[in-house]
Amino acid sequence: MIALEQIGAPFEVNLIRFMKGEHRAPQFLEISRLGKVPALVIDGETLTENVAILEYLNERFPDAGLLPAARTAMERAKRIADLCFCSSTLHPIVTRIRLPQFFVEPENVRAFWSRSCEAMGTYFNLVEDRLAQGGWWYGTEWSAMDAYLYWVFWRVRGAGFDVSPFPCFSDHAYRSEQRSAVQRALAREAELERMLDAEGHSVPLARP
C-alpha cells in the first residue's frame, strides 16, 4: 500500500478476513490460487508476491521512483535480491514473532517467540549497518525497499520486539513515518483494523 500511495494512482483495497477463512474461499482462490495476499489486480490480470508486484509497479510507474535505476543486469539482480531479503528472510520471521501461537503449542510459545526474536536481531544488525552508511537503504534516495523495511520494523515493534539496540533503523522508521505516502497507508491500515475489530475477525496478537 505504501508503494501504491507513493505512485498516486487511484486504487481500491479489498479486505481478506483470514480468521473467517476468506483466503480459502473459491472467489478469492480464483484471484490468488495460493490463497495469499497481497494480490494485485490490474488491467484484468492478477499479480502476486511482493517482489514481483514492486518490480512491476516500478516499471509501470517509473516517475514514482520506487526503485533505483539498474544500469546493468547485475545491478537489477542485486535490486531483486534486496527485495527478496525482505520477502523471504525478514517477512517470515515477522509472522513468527507476531503469531507464534500459530506455529507451536501454547506451552512453547514463549520459547518460540524468543528464538524468532534472536533470529530477527541478527538480520536487524545487517540492516543497522547498512543504514548507518546513509539515510536510506540506497543512500540518499528513498525507495520501495525502505517501505518494506519500515513495514518489518513496524510489525515487530508492535509485537514486543526490542528495537532499542538499533538506533539507525529506529531513525529510519521515524523518518519513514513523516512521509505522506506512509501516513496515508497507515491510515488505511488503521481503518481496516477497526473494521476487523468491529466484526470480531481480528487476528489475535500474542504477547509472550
C-alpha positions in Angstrom: 0.0 0.0 0.0 2.9 2.4 0.7 4.1 1.8 -2.9 0.7 2.4 -4.3 0.3 5.6 -2.2 3.7 6.8 -3.4 2.6 6.3 -7.0 -0.6 8.3 -6.5 -2.8 6.5 -9.0 -6.2 5.6 -7.7 -6.7 2.1 -6.3 -9.1 0.1 -4.2 -8.3 -2.2 -1.2 -10.4 -5.3 -0.7 -10.0 -6.7 2.8 -9.5 -10.5 3.1 -10.6 -11.8 6.5 -8.2 -14.6 7.3 -9.8 -15.6 10.6 -13.1 -16.1 8.7 -11.3 -18.2 6.1 -11.9 -15.8 3.2 -8.4 -16.6 1.8 -9.7 -20.1 1.1 -13.0 -19.1 -0.4 -13.5 -20.1 -4.1 -14.0 -16.5 -5.2 -10.6 -15.4 -3.7 -8.8 -18.5 -5.0 -9.9 -17.5 -8.4 -7.8 -14.4 -7.9 -4.9 -15.8 -5.9 -4.5 -19.6 -6.4 -2.4 -20.0 -3.3 -4.8 -18.0 -1.2 -2.2 -15.4 -0.3 -2.1 -11.7 -0.1 -1.2 -9.3 -1.5 -2.8 -9.9 -4.8 -2.7 -7.0 -7.2 -5.4 -7.0 -9.9 -4.5 -4.5 -12.6 -5.9 -4.3 -16.1 -7.8 -7.6 -15.5 -4.7 -9.6 -14.6 -3.6 -10.7 -11.1 0.0 -10.5 -9.8 1.1 -11.9 -6.5 4.3 -11.9 -4.4 5.6 -8.6 -3.1 8.9 -8.7 -5.1 7.1 -9.2 -8.4 4.5 -6.6 -7.5 7.1 -4.0 -6.6 9.1 -4.7 -9.7 6.0 -4.4 -11.9 4.9 -1.2 -10.3 8.3 0.3 -10.7 8.2 -0.5 -14.4 4.6 0.6 -14.8 5.1 3.9 -13.0 8.7 4.9 -13.4 8.2 8.5 -12.3 7.2 7.4 -8.8 10.8 6.5 -8.0 10.0 3.2 -6.3 13.4 1.6 -7.1 16.8 2.9 -8.3 17.7 2.6 -11.9 19.5 -0.5 -12.9 22.2 0.1 -15.5 23.4 -3.5 -15.8 21.9 -7.0 -15.4 23.9 -7.4 -12.2 22.5 -4.2 -10.7 19.0 -5.3 -11.4 19.7 -8.7 -10.0 21.0 -7.2 -6.8 18.0 -5.0 -6.5 15.8 -8.0 -6.8 18.0 -9.8 -4.2 17.4 -6.9 -1.8 13.6 -7.2 -2.1 13.9 -11.0 -1.7 15.9 -10.4 1.6 12.7 -8.7 2.9 10.2 -11.1 1.4 11.9 -14.5 2.0 14.1 -13.8 5.1 12.6 -11.0 7.2 8.9 -11.4 6.3 8.6 -15.0 7.5 10.2 -14.1 10.9 7.8 -11.2 11.3 5.0 -13.7 11.1 6.6 -15.9 13.7 7.1 -13.0 16.1 3.6 -11.7 15.8 1.8 -15.0 15.6 3.9 -17.7 17.4 0.7 -19.4 18.6 0.0 -20.4 15.0 3.3 -22.4 14.9 3.7 -24.2 18.3 1.7 -25.4 21.2 0.8 -22.9 23.9 3.5 -24.1 26.3 6.1 -23.4 23.7 5.0 -20.0 22.5 7.4 -18.0 24.7 10.5 -20.0 23.7 9.5 -19.9 20.0 8.9 -16.2 20.2 12.3 -15.6 21.9 14.1 -17.7 19.3 12.4 -15.8 16.5 13.4 -12.5 18.0 17.0 -13.8 18.2 16.9 -14.6 14.5 15.4 -11.2 13.6 18.1 -9.5 15.7 20.8 -11.0 13.6 19.2 -9.5 10.4 18.4 -6.2 12.1 22.1 -5.8 12.7 22.7 -6.2 9.0 20.1 -3.5 8.3 21.5 -1.3 11.0 25.0 -1.4 9.4 23.6 -0.6 6.0 21.5 2.3 7.2 24.4 3.7 9.2 26.1 4.4 5.8 23.3 6.6 4.5 19.8 7.9 5.3 18.0 5.2 3.3 18.8 1.7 2.0 20.2 3.0 -1.2 21.8 6.1 0.3 20.1 9.5 -0.1 17.1 8.4 -2.1 14.0 6.7 -0.6 12.8 3.5 -2.3 10.2 0.8 -2.0 13.0 -1.2 -0.2 12.7 1.3 2.6 8.9 0.9 2.6 9.3 -2.9 3.0 11.9 -2.4 5.8 9.7 0.0 7.6 6.8 -2.5 7.4 9.1 -5.1 9.0 10.2 -2.7 11.8 6.6 -1.5 12.4 5.2 -5.0 12.7 7.8 -6.5 15.1 8.0 -3.3 17.2 4.2 -3.7 17.7 4.7 -7.3 18.8 7.2 -6.6 21.6 10.4 -6.9 19.7 13.1 -4.7 21.4 14.2 -2.1 18.8 16.3 0.0 21.1 19.6 -1.7 20.0 19.1 -0.4 16.5 19.2 3.5 16.5 19.7 3.8 12.8 16.8 1.5 12.0 14.7 3.4 14.6 15.6 6.7 13.0 14.8 5.2 9.6 11.3 4.3 10.9 10.8 7.7 12.3 11.7 9.4 9.0 9.6 6.9 7.1 6.6 7.9 9.2 7.0 11.5 8.2 6.4 10.6 4.6 2.9 11.4 3.3 2.6 8.1 1.4 3.4 6.1 4.6 0.9 8.2 6.6 -1.8 7.5 4.1 -1.0 3.8 4.0 -1.0 3.7 7.9 -4.4 5.4 7.9 -5.8 2.8 5.5 -4.4 0.1 7.7 -5.9 1.5 10.8 -9.3 1.7 9.2 -9.1 -1.9 8.1 -8.1 -3.0 11.6 -11.1 -1.1 13.0 -13.3 -3.0 10.6 -11.9 -6.3 11.7 -12.3 -5.4 15.3 -15.9 -4.4 14.8 -16.6 -7.6 13.0 -14.8 -9.8 15.5 -12.4 -11.1 12.9 -9.1 -9.6 14.2 -6.1 -11.8 14.1 -5.1 -12.4 17.8 -1.7 -11.0 18.6 0.3 -13.0 21.1 2.4 -11.1 23.6 4.7 -13.6 25.3 
